[in-house]
Amino acid sequence: MKNQDSNLIETFYRIAPEKFHMLKFILEGYDNLAVLSSMSGKTGIIRLKCATESLPELMCLLSDIAPVLKKHQL
């Protein structure tokens, strides 16, 4: 049996901690695009796992919503 994790790519990001649930909600709209995990809720470090063939679509999505995921600087 082939290890299913071998076809997955892990990427790590830092987002505004309060935006985690919003990102989770957005990703749920893209069935099986990526699996979101919180590495540190306090600092906003997250891990996204996705299939190799889904990486370009994930990067495009993250690029589009990046301004919303950042902390607002005053």
HELIX and SHEET records of a PDB file:
HELIX    1   1 GLN A    4  ASN A    7  5                                   4    
HELIX    2   2 PRO A   17  LYS A   19  5                                   3    
HELIX    3   3 PHE A   20  GLU A   28  1                                   9    
HELIX    4   4 THR A   52  SER A   54  5                                   3    
HELIX    5   5 LEU A   55  LEU A   69  1                                  15    
SHEET    1   A 3 LEU A   8  ARG A  14  0                                        
SHEET    2   A 3 ILE A  45  ALA A  51 -1                                        
SHEET    3   A 3 VAL A  35  SER A  40 -1                                        
END                                                                             
